[in-house]
Amino acid sequence: MKKLLFLACVLTGLDSVGQTLKPSELAHTFSIVARDPKTGEMAVGVQSHWFSVGTAVSWAEAGVGAVATQSFTNKSFGIRGLTLLKEGKSAQQALDELLLDDEGREVRQVAIIDQNGNVAAYTGKKCIQFANHMIGDQFSVQSNMMLTDNVSAAMAKAYKANLKQPLAERVLAALNAAQSVGGDIRGKQSAALLVVPGKSKGEPWNERSVDLRVDDHEKPLQELGRLLKVQQAYEHMNNGDLAVELNDMAGAMREYGTAMKMQPENLEMQYWTAVTLANNKQVGKALPMFKRIFTADKNWKELTRRLPAVGLLTVTTIELASILAQ
């Protein structure tokens, strides 16, 4: 009865002794913060049975650090934690300062990693069981309201077992391990993956290597993994575009080819590859591709008619006619 009363009090904004708590979102969940010692990249990964968990739990900034704030979430911990790290505080010092004046500290769960790989984590005494955290070498895993008491251990084991993988894949492996041993006692709904570079170039608008969210899905981690692969394919497309700018057609087609193998049903990838071929005097190679694309969706043919006017398709009138005849 006391547990039910406590939960009801927290949900209405009061703690067990009648103090008013600041409004917070429920994010009973499991997460990981980590830093790659080789690249300096930092990441936060999370899954929960709560809508759009990534907008509340995961925070990171290039060259600064990463924060996961969950359970009865204090979202200000994200921005304030990163600000403290920028001021020169260590992960532990930042965490201590965040908790110092927080009346709801006993229902919080927080983990912070700084740019040097220092880690600090905290699990309040009144987080719903099973709740704990484990700190490892430049990472921390934390979970609360879990079905079993071995979620954090499973995450740590999976993370360490995948050290040869890129950071994003390692974090995803840890999240999948958590789900495989029970995960959130309520089930699953949303997930997020955020990765930032180890050093900032002073371009905060362009310093999230990975920023993926699944806000509402029956299998959020599976969908998160799919989105990660889509992003990686588009990175190859971007590399191909850069190679074109450098007049490296062999490199461009290599990158485009890799992207299309990763996403064979993606018409847009096929289309812009065909356009690039046509623009580089290889209309003959582009024609079969255009034909497949136009057969699948006639709107791409209409788009093709519009490209010459803005300089994105630089073929002769005869070549354009042959393309549109496909």
C-alpha positions in Angstrom: 0.0 0.0 0.0 2.9 2.4 0.8 4.4 1.7 -2.6 1.2 2.5 -4.4 0.8 5.6 -2.3 4.3 6.7 -3.1 3.8 6.2 -6.8 0.5 8.1 -6.7 2.2 11.0 -4.9 5.0 11.2 -7.4 2.6 11.1 -10.3 0.7 14.1 -8.8 3.8 16.0 -8.2 4.4 15.3 -4.5 7.1 13.2 -2.9 6.5 10.9 0.1 6.9 13.8 2.6 4.8 16.3 0.8 7.5 18.3 -1.0 6.5 19.6 -4.4 8.5 18.1 -7.2 9.2 19.7 -10.5 7.1 18.3 -13.4 8.8 15.3 -15.1 8.1 12.7 -17.7 8.0 9.0 -17.0 10.9 7.3 -18.7 11.3 4.0 -16.9 13.7 2.4 -19.3 17.2 1.1 -20.1 20.0 3.1 -21.6 23.7 3.4 -22.2 26.2 6.2 -22.4 29.6 5.5 -24.0 32.7 6.9 -25.5 34.9 5.2 -28.1 38.5 5.6 -26.9 39.9 5.4 -30.5 37.7 8.0 -32.2 36.5 10.0 -29.2 32.9 9.7 -30.3 30.3 9.7 -27.6 26.9 8.1 -27.6 23.6 7.6 -25.9 21.2 4.7 -26.7 17.8 4.1 -25.0 14.7 2.1 -25.2 11.5 2.4 -23.2 7.8 1.7 -23.1 7.1 5.4 -23.3 6.3 7.6 -26.3 9.3 9.4 -27.9 11.8 8.5 -25.2 14.6 10.1 -27.2 13.3 13.6 -26.7 13.6 13.2 -22.9 16.4 10.8 -22.1 19.3 11.3 -24.6 21.5 14.4 -24.7 25.0 14.8 -26.2 27.3 17.5 -27.7 30.4 17.1 -29.8 33.6 17.6 -27.8 31.6 17.9 -24.6 29.9 14.7 -23.4 26.7 12.7 -23.2 23.9 12.5 -20.6 21.1 10.0 -20.1 18.4 11.2 -17.7 15.6 8.8 -16.9 13.1 7.2 -14.5 11.1 10.2 -13.4 13.0 12.3 -15.9 14.4 15.7 -15.1 15.0 16.9 -18.7 16.9 19.9 -17.5 19.7 17.5 -16.5 20.5 17.1 -20.2 21.3 20.7 -21.0 22.5 21.7 -17.6 24.8 18.6 -17.5 26.4 19.5 -20.8 26.8 23.1 -19.7 28.6 22.0 -16.6 30.9 19.8 -18.6 31.7 22.7 -20.9 32.6 24.8 -17.8 35.3 22.2 -17.1 33.5 20.0 -14.6 34.2 16.3 -14.6 31.3 13.9 -15.1 31.1 13.2 -11.4 31.3 16.9 -10.5 28.5 17.7 -13.0 26.3 14.9 -11.6 26.9 15.9 -8.0 25.8 19.5 -8.8 22.7 18.4 -10.7 21.5 16.3 -7.8 22.4 18.7 -5.1 19.3 20.9 -5.3 16.9 18.3 -6.9 14.0 17.5 -4.6 13.2 14.5 -6.7 16.7 13.0 -6.7 15.5 9.7 -5.1 13.3 8.9 -8.2 16.0 9.9 -10.7 18.4 7.8 -12.7 21.2 9.6 -14.5 24.5 8.8 -16.3 27.1 11.2 -17.6 30.2 10.7 -19.7 32.6 13.5 -20.5 35.0 14.0 -23.4 37.9 12.4 -21.5 35.9 9.2 -20.9 35.2 9.9 -17.2 31.8 8.3 -16.2 29.4 9.0 -13.4 26.0 7.4 -12.7 23.3 7.5 -10.1 20.2 5.5 -9.3 17.8 6.9 -6.7 16.7 4.8 -3.8 13.0 5.1 -4.9 13.5 4.1 -8.6 11.2 1.2 -9.3 12.8 -2.2 -9.2 14.5 -3.8 -10.8 16.7 -0.7 -11.0 20.5 -0.4 -11.1 23.5 0.8 -13.1 26.9 -0.5 -13.9 30.0 1.5 -14.8 32.6 0.1 -17.1 35.6 1.4 -19.1 34.3 4.6 -20.7 30.7 3.5 -20.5 27.7 3.2 -18.2 24.6 1.1 -18.5 21.5 1.8 -16.4 18.0 0.4 -16.1 14.8 0.7 -14.0 11.4 -0.9 -13.9 12.9 -4.0 -15.5 11.3 -7.4 -15.8 14.5 -9.1 -14.5 17.5 -8.0 -12.4 20.1 -8.8 -15.0 19.4 -6.2 -17.7 22.3 -3.9 -16.9 24.7 -6.9 -16.7 23.5 -8.1 -20.1 24.0 -4.7 -21.6 27.5 -4.4 -20.2 28.5 -7.8 -21.5 27.2 -7.2 -25.0 28.9 -3.8 -25.2 32.3 -5.2 -24.2 31.8 -8.2 -26.6 31.5 -5.8 -29.6 34.4 -3.5 -29.0 35.6 -4.0 -32.6 32.4 -2.6 -34.0 31.7 1.1 -34.6 30.3 2.9 -31.6 26.7 3.0 -32.9 26.6 -0.8 -33.5 28.1 -1.4 -30.1 25.4 0.7 -28.4 22.7 -1.0 -30.4 24.1 -4.4 -29.4 23.8 -3.4 -25.8 20.2 -2.3 -26.2 19.3 -5.5 -27.9 20.9 -7.5 -25.1 18.8 -5.7 -22.6 15.6 -6.6 -24.4 16.7 -10.2 -24.9 16.7 -10.7 -21.1 13.3 -9.1 -20.5 13.8 -5.4 -20.8 11.1 -3.0 -19.5 8.4 -4.8 -17.5 5.7 -3.0 -19.4 7.0 -3.9 -22.9 8.5 -1.6 -25.6 7.4 1.4 -27.5 10.2 3.8 -28.5 14.0 4.0 -28.9 16.7 6.4 -29.8 20.4 6.5 -30.8 22.6 9.6 -30.6 26.3 9.8 -31.6 28.5 12.9 -31.6 32.1 13.5 -32.6 34.8 13.6 -30.0 35.9 17.1 -31.1 33.8 20.0 -32.1 34.4 22.0 -35.3 32.3 24.9 -34.1 29.3 23.7 -36.2 26.8 22.4 -33.7 24.1 22.2 -36.5 26.3 19.7 -38.2 27.8 17.7 -35.4 25.6 14.7 -34.8 27.0 11.6 -36.6 23.9 9.7 -35.8 20.6 11.1 -34.5 17.8 8.5 -34.9 14.5 8.2 -33.1 11.7 5.6 -33.2 8.9 7.4 -31.4 6.2 4.7 -31.5 6.7 1.2 -32.8 5.9 -2.4 -32.0 9.6 -3.3 -32.4 11.5 -0.1 -31.8 15.0 -1.6 -31.6 14.5 -3.5 -34.8 13.3 -0.3 -36.5 16.2 1.6 -35.0 18.6 -0.9 -36.5 17.0 -0.6 -39.9 17.2 3.2 -39.8 20.9 3.0 -38.9 21.5 0.9 -42.0 19.5 3.4 -44.1 21.6 6.3 -42.8 24.8 4.4 -43.5 23.7 3.8 -47.1 23.0 7.5 -47.5 26.4 8.3 -46.2 27.8 6.3 -49.1 25.6 8.4 -51.4 27.0 11.6 -49.9 30.6 10.3 -50.4 29.7 9.6 -54.0 28.5 13.1 -54.5 31.8 14.4 -53.0 33.7 12.2 -55.4 31.8 13.7 -58.3 32.8 17.2 -57.2 36.4 16.0 -57.2 35.9 14.5 -60.7 36.6 11.1 -59.3 33.9 9.1 -61.2 35.4 5.7 -60.3 35.2 6.6 -56.7 31.7 8.0 -57.1 30.3 4.9 -58.7 32.0 2.7 -56.1 30.2 4.7 -53.3 26.9 4.8 -55.2 27.1 1.0 -55.9 27.7 0.3 -52.2 24.7 2.4 -51.3 22.4 0.6 -53.8 23.5 -2.8 -52.6 22.6 -1.7 -49.0 19.2 -0.3 -50.2 18.3 -2.2 -53.4 14.7 -1.1 -53.3 15.5 2.6 -52.9 14.5 4.3 -56.2 16.0 7.7 -55.2 19.5 6.2 -54.8 19.2 4.5 -58.2 17.8 7.7 -59.8 20.6 10.1 -58.8 23.2 7.5 -59.7 21.6 7.4 -63.2 21.6 11.2 -63.4 25.3 11.3 -62.4 26.1 8.8 -65.1 24.2 10.8 -67.7 25.9 14.0 -66.7 29.2 12.4 -67.1 28.7 11.3 -70.7 27.6 7.7 -69.8 24.0 8.0 -70.9 24.1 4.4 -72.4 24.8 3.0 -68.9 22.2 5.2 -67.3 19.3 4.3 -69.7 18.6 0.8 -68.2 18.5 2.3 -64.8 16.1 5.1 -65.9 13.9 2.4 -67.4 13.6 0.4 -64.2 12.9 3.6 -62.2 10.3 5.0 -64.5 8.6 1.6 -64.7 8.4 1.4 -60.9 7.1 5.0 -60.5 6.3 7.3 -63.5 6.7 10.5 -61.3 10.5 10.1 -61.7 10.1 10.6 -65.4 8.2 13.9 -64.8 11.0 15.0 -62.4 13.6 14.2 -65.1 11.8 16.7 -67.4 12.3 19.4 -64.9 16.0 18.9 -64.1 17.6 20.5 -67.2 16.0 23.9 -66.4 17.9 24.1 -63.1 21.1 22.6 -64.3 20.9 19.3 -62.5 20.7 17.2 -65.7 23.3 18.4 -68.3 22.5 16.3 -71.4 21.8 17.2 -75.0 18.2 17.5 -76.2 18.6 14.2 -78.1 20.0 12.5 -75.0 17.1 13.8 -72.9 14.6 12.5 -75.4 16.3 9.0 -75.2 16.1 9.1 -71.4 12.4 10.1 -71.4 11.6 7.4 -74.0 12.5 4.7 -71.4 
